[in-house]
Every structure is written in structure tokens, then in C-alpha cells.
Amino acid sequence: MDFKIKSGDITKAKTPCLILGVYAKHKLSAPAKAVDSASGGALSALLKRGDMIGRSASCLVAYDLPGIAAERVLLLGLGKRKELNRITFDKAFTTALARLSEISVTNALVALPEPPAGMDLYLLVRHALLLASHLGYRYEHTKEQAEDAPPVLKGLSFLVANKADSAIATRAAAHGQAIAEGVALTRDLGNLPGNICTPSYLAEQALGLGKRYDSLKVEVLEETDMEKLGMGSLLSVSRGSREPAKFIIMHYKGQAKPDKDAKPIVLVGKGLTFDAGGISIKPSEAMDEMKYDMAGGASVFGAMVAACEMQLPIELIGVVPSSENLPDGAANKPGDIVKSMSGQTIEILNTDAEGRLILCDALTYVERFDPALVVDMATLTGACIVALGRHPSGLFTADDALAAEISEAGEAAADRVWRLPLWDDYQQQLDSNFADMANIGGRDGGAITAAAFLSRYTKKYLWAHLDIAGTAWVTGKPKGATGRPVGLLSELLIRRAGVDT
């Protein structure tokens, strides 16, 4: 989708459709008032007829208004001005975009209202762009769109009042497009079937990004390399699959003159390209959705693309341990004991708790980068969905300041998290009679004990864990990858880079 920022006289703006906001009780937004005045009160006359009163998410399309260059005007109900927030804006803007599709409009101009509560112009433009991109996404890798499918919006422009606002909006649009590209890649990878999106496929995609961006260097470790490093935990998972595991490292340096004292930010993502549960096999119902068990790894890809596109002045390393988890004669068995790269031994009580087995070796590996911060994300536990539903991702960290930083970034990016405890009280649930730890801690607090397991491998750096089991994928019909938490990660990186917004 093509996004542009425009300024100037709204009455002279040529566009197939001009979108204007209307508040409750027929109150026009500032841009709508300008159009109403230039058209001799045409909008006020329409509203007085009672076809629209400004109720949130209502729409009214008017054609050939006198004195207005736009072919048509779409009046969008925003509800009460004092009650307009991100959620109500999303609902209204989604309705407007759906209406454009119904009337076969593929290019439109939005005259933005005043930013809703909690948002400024930068966030409003970026958020509107990302929402339009998200709704316009189409999966086409293995399925052609129907001939009678509704038209897709190809161009969306935003009209701002002056040059100062234009500079802010232009920066917001550039960032939004970069993040949207990362989100789209993450969704594509998550939606691809497991017979296509294998660990080798992910490695190929990473190498392709390395060729695309001069600032990105990519290395892929093979199983022989992992054996030499002592990644016994990760390799124990891949033994049950004919697909070889891959350990993907993407290193981005966006500073023209790097600060020698600066430490990199590291993102680690679980890359299970298909999870049947291993010997502890999952129920057959909805097992097809386990192709998205690599959503954490996919989000690392998306965040790396966003950083490259925004040319953020930071050093960023993305690490994706990738494997399949299938039942086989060589697969892990309940009761097996494996040795992780850290030297700690793990008793495998449930082979379906495999994500932590590949992540723990990755979390040990990244110590060599002496990171300023490590954030891992994984579709780790169904228990997190039970605890939080599908709205926020679960956040775990022992550092209060980091928890606040990530939570604030999530709020700004409309990609929210909710912090769950990571107290030492839970560690005893991982006790084992035969190894340094078990890979599960029982039914109680399953998401927390999973995070507690990972915490044992993160003692040497600042760390946070995101459980995205409930947010990376929409289940049922329709279903598919959401691209989360690329928005959150991108906002966190923008803030860490100190980029103006």
C-alpha cells in the first residue's frame, strides 16, 4: 500500500474519497467544518436530515459536493469527543476502510481529527497506517484470491494542517511503513504451512535479508556447529525430525560511527516450525495451527526488517533457534535427561514443553554478545492464554524498570503486555530427583514456571520474556498470524535508539 502525507487547502484536494470525522450530535471536526463552509453548508444540511448523527463507527457517503474537489466525501462517526480513544478510533477507522471496499474505492485521503486521548499526531498517523496495512493484508503464497474478492486499498494519504505537522506525520509514515513491512513478513512466515516453512526455509529467508540490507550480517549454524557448542538441549528436540535444526543469527549495525562502549540489544525468538508435541503428542484437533509455533522467531525477523527499514542508530542482534518437534524413534522420551549448553541438566517430563529446551541454549549462546538487553518471545504456554486471554502478551522480568519500559512501549504501540510474577517461590516446582531441573513445573502457574525455567539461563544480563501464545495467532474462523509483537518490539527499539517521534 502506498502512503503519503499531504498539506494544503482541503477543499482543493483531488481524491476519489475524502474521509472526514463527525462527532456525536452532528458536531463536525475541524477539517469537516472547512469543507462544510466551502460547500455552502452541504454537510450540515445532510446531517440535519438525520441520516447520521455522529454515532461511533457510523458512515455516510456524499457525492459531488459543491466547491469541493474530492469526488466523494465519507463522513465517519467518531462518537463523543471526550470519549474518543485508541479503541474507539480503531473501531471507527476499520468501519471506514470496510466502507471504501464496499464502494470500490482504492485510493483515499484522510483528514485526521484531533488525536484521541493518549495519542499525539505521530502516534495517530503511524497507528492509522498500521491499521490500514493490517486490514489490507492478504495471504497469497499458496492460495489465489477469488475473482470476485473486494478490491484492496492501494493508496492512503493523510492530510495535515501545516508544515510542522507535515514533518511529524512524514516521519510517522516512514516508521509506520517500516513496521508494517516487518509485520507483513511475520504474518507470512506464521501463515505458511510447515512443509514449506521449515528451519531450512527460515535460514534461507534470513540469508536473503542479509543480501537485501548492507547493514545486516547473517550467520546460520548447522547441527554440527551446535554439537561443538554443546547445545544438547536444542538438539534433543530436533532428533525427532528429518528436518535439520538451524540456529540463525542476524546482526544489524545501524550506526555510522558506532560507540565502542555501546552494547547490543538482542532479540531471541522460538522458531518451532511445527510442533506435534513429540512423544507427548498433542490432540489432533487444531494441531494444524501448530505451524505458528515459530511466531516468536518470525517476530524477530519482522523486528529486524523494521529496524533496517528505519535505519535505527543501534546495534541489534536477532537470534532464532529453529527446529521441528515430532514423534520418532530418536525423539525425546519422558524421563530422558539432556545437558544444555550452560552445563545444566534437564529431565524431560513432557516432550511438548520443547520451546524452553531450544530457547535455553539460545539464551546461553547470547552471553557472548555482552548485551545491554535480551528480550525473548515465544508461543510458549497455553497456560498464558488461560491466564490472560488473547489481548495482552504475558511479560516476565525481574527488573521493575524494564517491566515499566516494555509496558509503556506496548501501550504506545497498541501491542499491550501484562506483567506476571517471576518470584523465586515458583522455582521449587522445577525440582527434579535426577537432574538439575525438570522441564515442567506441573499444572499450577504453567506460564510462570516456564518463564522461571528460562530465567535460570539469563543470570548474566538484563532480560525479559514475552509469552505470545495468545496474541501471535487468531484461532477459529477466520484464523491466521497477527504479526504481534513486532509493533511492541519496534516501539521499544525506537525509544532505545533515541529517535525523534
C-alpha positions in Angstrom: 0.0 0.0 0.0 1.2 3.5 -0.9 1.1 6.1 1.9 1.5 9.8 1.5 1.4 12.9 3.7 -0.3 16.0 2.2 -1.0 19.5 3.3 -2.8 22.5 1.8 -6.3 23.5 1.1 -8.6 20.6 1.9 -11.3 21.9 -0.5 -8.9 21.6 -3.4 -7.6 18.2 -2.6 -8.3 15.9 -5.5 -9.1 12.3 -4.3 -11.6 9.6 -5.1 -12.7 9.8 -1.4 -12.1 12.3 1.4 -12.7 10.9 4.9 -13.9 13.4 7.5 -14.7 13.0 11.1 -18.0 13.8 12.7 -18.5 13.8 16.5 -21.8 12.9 18.3 -24.7 15.3 18.0 -23.7 16.5 14.5 -20.5 18.2 15.7 -18.1 18.5 12.8 -14.3 18.0 13.2 -12.2 21.0 12.2 -11.4 19.7 8.7 -15.1 18.9 8.2 -16.1 22.4 9.2 -13.8 23.8 6.5 -15.4 21.5 3.9 -18.9 22.5 5.2 -18.1 26.1 4.8 -16.7 25.8 1.3 -19.7 23.7 0.2 -22.2 26.2 1.4 -23.3 24.1 4.4 -23.8 20.9 2.4 -22.5 18.7 5.3 -24.7 20.4 7.9 -27.7 20.0 5.6 -27.0 16.3 5.2 -26.7 15.8 9.0 -29.9 17.7 9.7 -31.8 15.2 7.6 -31.0 12.6 10.3 -29.1 10.1 8.1 -26.2 10.4 10.5 -25.7 11.9 14.0 -22.0 11.1 14.6 -22.5 7.8 16.4 -19.2 6.0 16.7 -18.3 3.8 13.7 -21.2 5.0 11.6 -20.7 6.1 7.9 -22.3 8.3 5.4 -21.0 8.8 1.8 -21.8 12.1 -0.1 -21.1 12.7 -3.7 -20.2 15.8 -5.8 -20.3 18.4 -3.0 -20.2 21.9 -4.4 -16.9 23.7 -4.1 -15.1 20.5 -3.1 -12.5 18.8 -5.4 -13.0 15.4 -3.9 -15.2 13.0 -5.9 -16.9 11.8 -2.7 -16.8 12.5 1.0 -17.1 9.8 3.6 -18.4 11.1 6.9 -17.1 8.9 9.7 -18.8 8.9 13.1 -16.4 9.3 16.0 -18.8 9.4 18.9 -18.4 11.8 21.8 -15.2 13.8 21.5 -14.3 13.3 25.2 -14.7 9.6 24.8 -12.6 9.1 21.7 -9.6 6.9 22.4 -7.5 4.4 20.5 -10.0 1.6 20.8 -13.0 3.7 19.6 -10.8 5.2 16.9 -9.8 1.7 15.7 -13.5 0.6 15.5 -14.4 3.7 13.5 -11.5 3.7 11.2 -12.0 0.0 10.5 -15.5 0.7 9.5 -14.4 3.5 7.2 -11.9 1.2 5.4 -14.5 -1.5 5.1 -16.9 1.0 3.5 -14.2 2.1 1.0 -14.0 -1.6 -0.1 -17.8 -1.8 -0.5 -17.9 1.2 -2.8 -14.8 0.0 -4.7 -12.5 2.9 -3.7 -8.9 2.0 -3.9 -7.4 5.4 -3.0 -8.5 7.8 -0.3 -7.4 10.9 1.7 -7.9 11.1 5.4 -8.3 14.5 7.1 -7.3 13.4 10.5 -9.3 14.5 13.6 -7.6 15.7 16.8 -5.6 12.8 18.2 -7.6 10.6 20.6 -6.7 10.5 24.3 -3.2 9.1 24.9 -2.0 9.7 21.3 -0.2 12.6 19.6 0.0 13.3 15.9 2.9 11.0 15.4 1.2 8.0 17.0 -2.1 8.7 15.3 -0.6 8.7 11.8 1.6 5.7 12.5 -1.2 3.8 14.1 -3.7 4.6 11.3 -1.2 3.5 8.7 -0.5 0.2 10.5 -4.2 -0.5 11.0 -4.8 0.1 7.2 -1.9 -2.2 6.4 -3.1 -4.9 8.8 -6.6 -4.9 7.3 -5.3 -4.8 3.8 -3.0 -7.9 4.3 -3.7 -10.8 2.1 -2.1 -14.2 2.3 -1.4 -15.3 -1.3 1.6 -17.7 -1.1 -0.5 -20.9 -1.5 -3.9 -19.5 -2.4 -5.1 -17.2 -5.2 -7.7 -14.6 -4.3 -11.2 -15.1 -5.7 -12.0 -13.1 -8.8 -15.0 -11.5 -7.1 -12.9 -10.6 -4.0 -13.5 -7.0 -2.8 -10.9 -4.5 -4.1 -7.9 -3.8 -1.9 -7.0 -0.3 -0.8 -3.9 0.6 -2.8 -3.2 4.2 -1.6 -4.0 6.1 1.6 -2.9 9.7 2.2 -3.2 11.8 5.3 -3.9 15.5 5.2 -2.2 17.6 7.9 -2.7 21.3 8.7 0.8 22.8 8.3 4.5 22.2 7.5 5.4 21.5 11.1 2.7 18.8 11.3 3.8 17.6 7.9 7.3 16.8 9.2 6.0 14.9 12.1 3.5 13.0 10.0 6.1 12.2 7.4 8.4 10.7 10.0 5.4 8.7 11.4 4.5 7.4 8.0 8.1 6.3 7.3 8.2 4.5 10.6 4.8 3.0 10.1 5.7 1.7 6.7 8.8 0.1 8.0 7.0 -1.6 10.9 4.2 -2.6 8.5 6.7 -4.4 6.3 8.1 -6.2 9.3 4.6 -7.2 10.5 3.6 -8.5 7.0 6.8 -10.7 6.8 6.0 -12.0 10.3 2.4 -12.8 9.3 3.6 -14.5 6.1 6.0 -16.7 7.9 3.5 -17.6 10.5 0.8 -18.4 7.9 3.0 -20.6 5.7 2.5 -24.4 6.2 5.0 -26.5 8.0 6.0 -28.4 4.8 7.2 -25.1 3.3 8.3 -23.0 6.3 10.9 -25.4 7.7 14.0 -24.5 9.7 15.9 -24.5 6.4 13.4 -22.2 4.9 13.8 -19.7 7.8 17.5 -19.9 7.3 17.2 -19.1 3.6 14.9 -16.1 4.4 17.4 -14.8 6.8 20.3 -15.1 4.3 18.0 -13.3 1.8 17.6 -10.4 4.2 21.4 -10.3 4.6 21.7 -9.7 0.9 18.9 -7.2 0.9 20.3 -5.0 3.6 24.0 -4.0 3.7 23.6 -3.2 7.4 22.6 -6.8 8.2 25.0 -9.7 8.5 23.6 -13.2 8.8 25.1 -16.4 10.1 23.5 -19.8 10.2 24.8 -22.5 12.5 24.3 -26.1 11.5 23.7 -29.1 13.8 27.4 -29.9 13.7 28.2 -26.4 14.9 25.6 -26.8 17.7 27.1 -30.1 18.8 30.5 -28.4 19.1 28.9 -25.7 21.2 27.3 -28.2 23.5 23.7 -27.3 22.6 22.4 -30.7 23.8 19.0 -29.3 24.9 18.2 -27.8 21.5 19.5 -30.8 19.6 17.4 -33.2 21.7 14.3 -31.6 20.2 15.4 -31.8 16.6 16.4 -35.5 16.8 12.7 -36.5 16.3 12.6 -34.7 12.9 14.0 -35.3 9.5 14.4 -31.6 9.1 17.8 -30.4 10.5 17.8 -27.7 13.1 19.1 -24.3 12.2 20.5 -21.6 14.6 20.0 -18.2 12.9 21.9 -15.1 13.9 21.1 -11.7 12.3 23.4 -8.9 13.3 22.3 -5.3 12.5 24.6 -2.3 12.9 22.8 1.0 12.2 25.3 3.5 13.4 27.6 5.3 11.0 30.1 5.8 13.9 29.4 3.0 16.4 30.0 3.8 20.0 32.7 1.3 21.2 31.1 1.3 24.6 27.6 0.6 23.4 26.2 -2.8 24.0 23.8 -4.5 21.6 20.1 -5.3 22.1 19.4 -9.0 21.5 16.0 -10.4 20.4 15.6 -14.2 20.7 12.6 -15.9 19.1 11.4 -19.5 19.4 11.4 -21.0 15.9 9.4 -24.3 16.2 8.2 -24.5 12.6 5.8 -27.4 13.6 5.0 -28.7 17.0 3.2 -32.1 17.2 4.3 -32.4 20.8 6.8 -35.1 20.2 6.2 -38.4 22.1 3.8 -36.4 24.4 1.7 -35.9 21.3 -0.9 -33.2 21.1 -4.6 -33.9 20.4 -5.4 -33.9 16.6 -8.0 -31.1 16.9 -6.4 -27.8 15.8 -3.0 -29.3 15.5 -2.7 -27.7 12.1 -2.3 -24.4 13.9 0.9 -25.6 15.4 2.7 -24.3 12.3 2.6 -20.9 14.1 4.7 -22.2 16.9 7.6 -20.3 15.2 5.8 -17.0 15.7 8.4 -15.8 18.2 11.1 -16.4 15.6 9.0 -14.8 12.9 8.6 -11.7 15.1 12.4 -11.4 15.3 12.5 -11.4 11.5 9.9 -8.7 11.5 11.6 -6.5 14.0 14.9 -6.9 12.2 13.3 -5.7 8.9 11.6 -2.8 10.7 15.0 -1.7 12.2 16.7 -2.0 8.9 14.0 0.0 7.1 14.0 2.7 9.8 17.8 2.7 9.8 17.8 2.9 13.6 21.1 4.0 15.1 21.5 1.0 17.3 23.2 -2.4 17.3 20.7 -5.2 17.2 21.1 -8.9 17.1 18.3 -11.3 16.3 18.7 -15.0 17.2 16.3 -17.7 16.1 16.8 -21.3 17.2 14.7 -23.4 14.8 13.6 -27.0 14.8 10.5 -29.2 14.5 9.1 -31.3 17.4 7.8 -34.6 16.1 7.5 -38.2 17.4 10.2 -40.5 16.1 12.4 -43.4 17.2 15.1 -40.9 18.1 12.8 -38.3 19.7 13.0 -37.3 23.3 11.1 -39.6 25.7 9.6 -38.6 29.0 12.2 -39.2 31.6 15.2 -38.5 29.3 17.9 -36.2 30.7 19.8 -33.8 28.4 22.6 -31.4 29.0 22.2 -27.8 28.0 24.9 -25.5 26.7 25.1 -24.0 30.1 26.2 -27.3 31.6 22.9 -27.7 33.5 21.0 -30.9 33.1 17.3 -31.1 32.3 14.9 -34.0 33.0 12.3 -34.0 30.2 9.0 -34.9 31.9 6.9 -33.7 28.9 8.2 -33.6 25.4 5.6 -31.0 24.5 7.4 -28.4 26.6 10.1 -28.2 24.0 10.2 -24.5 23.3 12.1 -23.8 26.5 14.5 -26.6 25.5 15.6 -24.8 22.4 15.4 -21.3 24.0 17.6 -22.1 26.9 20.6 -22.9 24.7 19.9 -19.7 22.7 19.8 -17.7 25.9 23.2 -19.1 26.9 24.6 -18.5 23.5 23.8 -14.8 23.5 26.0 -14.2 26.6 28.9 -13.8 24.2 27.4 -10.5 22.9 27.6 -8.9 26.3 24.1 -7.5 25.7 22.5 -4.4 27.1 19.2 -6.2 27.0 17.8 -9.5 25.9 14.1 -10.0 25.1 12.9 -13.4 24.1 9.4 -14.1 22.7 7.7 -17.4 22.3 4.4 -19.1 21.9 5.4 -20.9 25.0 2.3 -21.9 27.0 -1.4 -22.5 26.7 -1.4 -21.5 30.4 -0.7 -17.9 29.4 -3.9 -17.9 27.3 -5.9 -19.2 30.2 -4.4 -16.5 32.5 -4.7 -13.5 30.2 -6.9 -14.4 27.3 -5.8 -13.2 23.8 -5.5 -9.4 24.4 -2.1 -8.8 26.1 1.1 -10.8 25.8 2.5 -12.1 29.1 5.5 -10.2 30.3 8.1 -11.7 32.7 11.1 -9.9 34.1 12.7 -9.5 37.5 13.6 -5.9 36.7 10.8 -3.3 37.6 12.3 -0.6 35.4 12.4 -2.9 32.4 8.9 -4.0 33.0 7.7 -0.4 33.0 9.7 0.3 29.9 8.2 -2.6 27.9 4.7 -1.9 29.2 4.8 1.7 28.2 6.2 0.8 24.7 3.3 -1.7 24.4 0.7 0.9 25.3 2.1 3.3 22.7 2.3 0.7 20.0 -1.2 -0.7 20.8 0.5 -4.0 21.4 0.0 -4.4 25.1 1.5 -6.7 27.7 0.6 -7.7 31.2 3.3 -8.5 33.8 3.1 -11.7 35.7 5.2 -12.6 38.7 8.6 -14.2 38.5 9.2 -14.9 42.1 11.7 -17.5 43.4 8.7 -19.2 45.1 7.9 -20.9 41.8 11.4 -22.3 41.2 10.8 -25.3 43.5 8.2 -26.6 41.1 11.0 -27.4 38.7 12.9 -29.5 41.2 14.0 -33.0 39.8 15.3 -36.1 41.6 17.6 -36.9 38.7 18.7 -33.7 37.0 19.4 -30.0 37.8 15.8 -29.2 36.9 12.7 -30.6 35.2 11.3 -29.0 32.0 7.8 -28.6 33.5 6.5 -27.5 36.9 3.1 -29.0 36.9 -0.3 -27.5 36.2 -0.2 -24.6 38.6 1.2 -21.4 37.1 2.3 -23.1 33.9 3.3 -19.8 32.2 5.2 -18.7 35.2 7.1 -21.9 35.7 8.1 -21.8 32.0 9.5 -18.3 32.5 11.2 -19.4 35.7 12.9 -22.2 33.8 14.2 -19.7 31.2 15.4 -17.3 34.0 17.9 -19.9 35.1 19.8 -19.2 31.8 19.7 -15.4 32.0 21.7 -14.5 35.1 24.4 -12.6 33.3 22.3 -9.9 31.6 19.1 -7.8 31.7 16.3 -10.0 30.4 12.6 -10.1 29.7 10.4 -12.9 28.4 7.2 -12.4 26.3 4.7 -15.3 26.2 2.8 -14.6 22.9 0.8 -17.8 22.8 -2.5 -15.9 22.9 -1.5 -12.9 20.8 0.5 -14.1 17.8 -2.3 -16.0 16.3 -6.1 -15.7 15.8 -7.8 -19.0 16.1 -11.1 -20.3 14.7 -12.6 -18.7 11.5 -11.0 -16.6 10.2 -7.6 -17.6 11.6 -4.1 -16.6 11.0 -1.0 -14.8 12.2 -1.3 -11.3 13.7 2.3 -10.1 13.4 2.5 -9.4 17.1 4.7 -8.4 18.9 6.6 -6.6 16.1 4.8 -3.4 16.9 5.9 -3.5 20.5 9.5 -4.5 19.7 9.7 -1.7 17.1 8.5 0.9 19.6 11.0 -0.4 22.2 13.8 -0.1 19.7 12.8 3.4 18.6 12.9 4.5 22.2 16.1 2.8 22.9 17.7 4.4 19.8 16.5 7.8 21.0 14.9 8.6 17.6 12.6 11.6 17.4 8.9 10.8 17.0 
